Amino acid sequence: MSSEIKSEADVKREVKKLLNKHEWFYWMPAGSAFGKNNVDFNCLKNGKFLAIETKFGKNAPTINQNKFIANVETYGGYALVIWEYSLTDLDTLLQTI
């Protein structure tokens, strides 16, 4: 992982690198002030769905993001929040699911 992570945008950049490295198909839904909130990345590989919300520093997921994550898990998908300090964990996880 890059040591130059200074913002959430940098975390997203590193997540993209890891998703590409492990050959996950992903898209980044546009955020909206209206309608359902989503997370930063929706990903697919071998029939498995993974939702990733990225954060930096002390930022935390919103109530709606937590609800989205819970729904993904309820319906059998994987969902997680990644901070700058958990990128190595994501690298490991992407290899195993």
C-alpha positions as CSV (number, residue, x, y, z in Angstrom):
1,M,0.0,0.0,0.0
2,S,1.1,3.5,-0.6
3,S,2.4,5.5,2.3
4,E,1.0,8.7,0.9
5,I,-2.6,8.2,2.1
6,K,-3.8,11.6,3.3
7,S,-7.5,11.5,2.4
8,E,-10.5,9.4,1.7
9,A,-9.8,9.9,-2.0
10,D,-6.4,8.2,-1.4
11,V,-8.1,5.3,0.3
12,K,-10.4,4.9,-2.6
13,R,-7.4,4.9,-5.0
14,E,-5.8,2.1,-3.0
15,V,-9.0,0.1,-2.9
16,K,-9.3,0.3,-6.7
17,K,-5.7,-1.0,-7.0
18,L,-6.5,-3.9,-4.8
19,L,-9.8,-4.7,-6.6
20,N,-7.9,-4.7,-9.9
21,K,-5.1,-6.8,-8.5
22,H,-7.5,-9.5,-7.4
23,E,-9.6,-9.2,-10.6
24,W,-12.9,-8.0,-9.0
25,F,-15.5,-6.3,-11.2
26,Y,-16.6,-3.1,-9.5
27,W,-18.5,0.1,-9.9
28,M,-18.8,3.2,-7.9
29,P,-22.4,4.3,-7.6
30,A,-23.0,8.1,-7.7
31,G,-23.9,9.6,-4.4
32,S,-27.2,11.4,-4.0
33,A,-28.8,13.7,-1.6
34,F,-32.1,12.0,-2.6
35,G,-33.1,8.4,-2.5
36,K,-31.2,5.5,-1.1
37,N,-27.7,5.9,0.1
38,N,-25.1,3.5,-1.1
39,V,-21.5,2.7,-0.4
40,D,-18.4,3.7,-2.4
41,F,-17.8,0.3,-4.2
42,N,-20.1,-2.5,-5.3
43,C,-18.1,-5.5,-6.4
44,L,-18.6,-8.9,-8.0
45,K,-16.4,-11.9,-8.5
46,N,-17.4,-15.5,-9.1
47,G,-21.0,-14.8,-8.1
48,K,-20.0,-13.1,-4.8
49,F,-21.2,-9.6,-4.0
50,L,-19.0,-7.3,-1.9
51,A,-19.9,-3.7,-0.8
52,I,-17.1,-1.5,0.4
53,E,-17.4,1.9,2.1
54,T,-14.2,3.8,2.5
55,K,-13.3,6.2,5.3
56,F,-10.3,8.2,6.4
57,G,-9.2,9.2,9.9
58,K,-12.0,9.4,12.4
59,N,-14.8,9.4,9.9
60,A,-17.5,6.8,10.4
61,P,-20.3,5.4,8.1
62,T,-23.6,7.2,8.2
63,I,-26.7,5.6,9.6
64,N,-27.9,4.9,6.0
65,Q,-24.6,3.4,5.0
66,N,-24.7,1.1,8.0
67,K,-28.2,0.1,7.0
68,F,-27.1,-0.7,3.5
69,I,-24.1,-2.7,4.8
70,A,-26.5,-4.6,7.1
71,N,-28.9,-5.4,4.2
72,V,-26.1,-6.7,2.0
73,E,-25.0,-9.0,4.8
74,T,-28.6,-10.1,5.5
75,Y,-29.0,-11.2,1.9
76,G,-25.8,-13.2,1.8
77,G,-23.3,-10.6,0.5
78,Y,-20.1,-9.3,2.0
79,A,-19.9,-5.7,3.2
80,L,-17.3,-3.8,5.1
81,V,-15.8,-0.4,5.9
82,I,-12.2,0.2,5.0
83,W,-10.0,2.8,6.5
84,E,-6.4,3.7,5.6
85,Y,-5.1,1.4,8.3
86,S,-7.1,-1.7,7.1
87,L,-6.0,-1.8,3.5
88,T,-3.7,-4.8,4.2
89,D,-6.7,-6.7,5.7
90,L,-8.7,-5.9,2.5
91,D,-5.8,-7.3,0.4
92,T,-6.0,-10.5,2.4
93,L,-9.8,-10.8,2.3
94,L,-9.9,-10.2,-1.5
95,Q,-7.7,-13.3,-2.0
96,T,-10.0,-15.5,0.1
97,I,-13.5,-14.7,-0.9
